[in-house]
Amino acid sequence: MAARKTTVRAPKPLVAGNWKMNGLRGAKKEINALAKKLSKLDRLPCDVLICPPTPTIALLVETAKGSKVRIGGQDCHTQVSGAHTGDVSAEMLKDVGAKYVIVGHSERRADHGETNALVAQKAAAGHRAGLISIVCVGETEAERDAGKTLSVITAQLKGSLGDDFDPKNTVIAYEPVWAIGTGRTPTTAEVGQVHTHIRKRLVARFGEQGNGYRVLYGGSVKPTNAEELMAAPNVNGALVGGASLTAADFYGIISAYL
Ligand code: PGA
């Protein structure tokens, strides 16, 4: 029997907002405003996600119901349940209507000492619960200055992804640590270089399927630079912190795809 050819389509971009530790219940007005703006579009050429702090997830899932906005978590524990004070499981996020979970954000790697191995386990926990896991990687300024960017990314990808991951359940986010919240970004050429490197590593590991992964850029994405950054090769969307907090700014970034 002839082998069936598997063709991998170019991935649909994802524009994801990471609210970090910002936003009380009143922030639902931003979700409403965003949903309203998106409802005016016939066709949305990208997926749209907001990851609020855990206490507001359930409320914002209700707020976003029937709209094009998806809601996700910012972190999860590796276990389903148990004696882990202060932690939240992927199943709990799924239970309240989250669709995605961010894992291995550099702030968690730095603040909570998260290793690549732990990040891989958290991403797998997301999959177990039926969530799409957004796995973050990125070099520090010292690593970039030392010319180690690509080797750092290679090691993070190797350790933070499991062999059974696939483009349907996993998104990669490249976020240079020095660009997060600083207003500084790599040039489009530098972004393209790292994203193309990530693509090659994904194809080397997952074969043709590696082309199906969405690889987001994150770090000081704003309405004013989104179009340029999103045009870099192998960039399939953005992970946005500060500029995701208001519907106006976030829509300005989504507009890069309109
Ligand atoms: P920033 O954050 O857009 O505020 O730089 C990005 C992130 O940390 O995801």
Residues whose N, C-alpha, C, O or C-beta is under 5 A from the ligand:
A	BS01	PGA	N18 A179 I180 G181 T182 G218 G219 S220 V221 L239 V240 G241 G242 A243
